[in-house]
C-alpha cells in the first residue's frame, strides 16, 4: 500500500502565484523518502496541503488509501507533522504540549499519559516535562515537536527541515532517532537543505522545482549517475604550481592542497600512483562537496 | 472518532489559560465592579433615589454583572484564539482530525466559562452592597449563559479576522464598551428623550441587560420574549458565520 499518493495536485495562491503545477507523487509504505528542492520550489506548499494547513486548488491526495478530502479524519489520523518553524504554545509545559496533541487526536487520557511519557523519554525530554516550553533550548524545542508529532503513533511522519539550526551533535542524535522510528515501521518524508542528511538517511528521493517533480528515483540510482567527483587532497609539501597528472584535471587550491576532478571510469589508484612517482605524499582526501549536492545543483539549474 | 476528547482538551486548555493568569483575568473585574458598586451604587446612588421602583444600587447590579460577562467572554476568546493564530499553534488543531465545529465549540465554551466565572465573582461582590432577590432565576440563568455564548462567538469571529493585536482591541474598546454603557446599565431608557429611546432600541445589549434585570429584580424596559428571540437569533447567525469562516479557512489557512 502507498503511504502517500498524489495526483495532478495544483495550487494557485490568491495573488496568482502558481506554487504547484499538476504534481504527481507516490511514497511507499515504510519508505524513508527525501523531498528536496530549492527555496520557493513548492515543498512547503506541498507539505502544507498534505497536512491540511494549505487548501489545494485541485487534484487528489490520499494517505494510506484515505482521501484527504472525503475521508479527512482517517487520513489525518495517519499523519504526524514536524513543521519547519516552532509552532507549539510557548506558555504550556512540555508535557502539556504533547498531552494536548494526544487529546486533539481523540486519545483517552490514560493512554495519552502513557504515550506522552514514552515519546518524551524517546526524545530525552522527560526530565524537562514540567518546564514551560519557551524555556527550552533550540534543539530541545525541535525534539519536542518530534515528540508531539509521534504521540498518536502516526503511520506517516513528515519532517520539514527538522534539523535546521541545530548543532551537529544534536543533528546526529536526531538522525539516529529518525532511523529508529523508520525501522519500527513508520514511513518518513524528510525535507532538508542538508543534502548529506538526505543522502545518508533516505532510500528514495524526489526533487521538486517550479512546482513540479523534476526527478524521482532511488538514492542509489541517482548517485550512480555522477560521472565526475571533485576531491580535495592535502599534501605534505608546499607547491607553487599544480602538478601535471595524466588523465586528471588538477588545480592548486593553496600551497598544501590540490583540487582534483576524478572521472568515475578512471578511479583513484592511477592518481595516487602518479603523485607518488612525483614524490608528492597525500596526507588526507575528502570530497569537495557532498555527492548529492552536485547532482542537486545540476538538476535544479 | 470520539470528538468529546478533543472538545474537552480545548476547553480545559482554555480554562487552564485564564485561571493561570488570574491576576489579569479574574482580579481586575472584581476590583472594578467593587468600585462601581461603591461609587455609583452607594455614594451617588443614595442621592439619585429610586429608578423604576428599585433602589439605584439594585437597579445597576444586573447591568454591571452582565457587562462583565459580555466583556470577559468576548475578550477571552478573541485574545486566546488570536494568540493561537499568532503563535501558529492553531496548526496543532488543523493537522489533527478535529472538525471545525469542535474547534468552535471548544473555544466558545472556554469564553463562556470565563464569562460565567467573572459574572459569578461580580455577583458575589454585589452581595456586599445589596441583597438581590432573583425573582425569575430561570430567565436570569438563561440570559446569563446565552449572553456569554453570544459574545464568545463574536470574539471568535473577531479573532478569525484579526491580523494584529490592534485588531483584537478595536471592537471591545470602540464598540462593546460604548454599547454596554449605552445599553441601560446605569439608567432606564424611560429617562431618555423620546428620540433617544427609539435609537436605544437598536442596541442589542439593551435587550440582554433588561432581560437579565427582569430575571433578577423583575424590572425591564423591553419585552422579554423579544429579547430572548433576539439573543438566540444572533447566536445562530454567529455560529453559522464562524463555521463558514472556518470552512473557508479565513485567517487560518492559505
Interface residues (C-beta under 8 A of the other chain):
Chain A: X13 X45 X48 X51 X52 X53 X54 X55 X72 X73 X74 X76 X77 X79 X81 X83 X85 X86 X87 X88 X89 X90 X91 X92 X96 X100 X101 X103 X104 X105 X106 X107 X108 X109 X148
Chain B: X1 X2 X3 X5 X6 X8 X9 X10 X13 X16 X17 X20 X84 X87 X88 X89 X91 X92 X93 X94 X95 X96 X97 X98 X99 X249 X253 X254
